[in-house]
């Protein structure tokens, strides 16, 4: 697989490590206690809700521009 030019700087462009961009959980999750896993997963859930809300707002904004 060829990563292409600039792949090295992907973290700085997106602000997310590779495992987050790929949509998988980090391997270190298996070493956390159940309470820590729950906290981590709730934080991920809130983060993803925020992203989904931003996407929905952008879709709504673009749809309104299209109608005008």
PyMOL commands that set and color helices and strands:
alter all, ss='L'
color gray80, all
select helices_A, chain A and resi 7-14+18-22+27-31+34-67
alter helices_A, ss='H'
color red, helices_A
deselect
rebuild
show_as cartoon
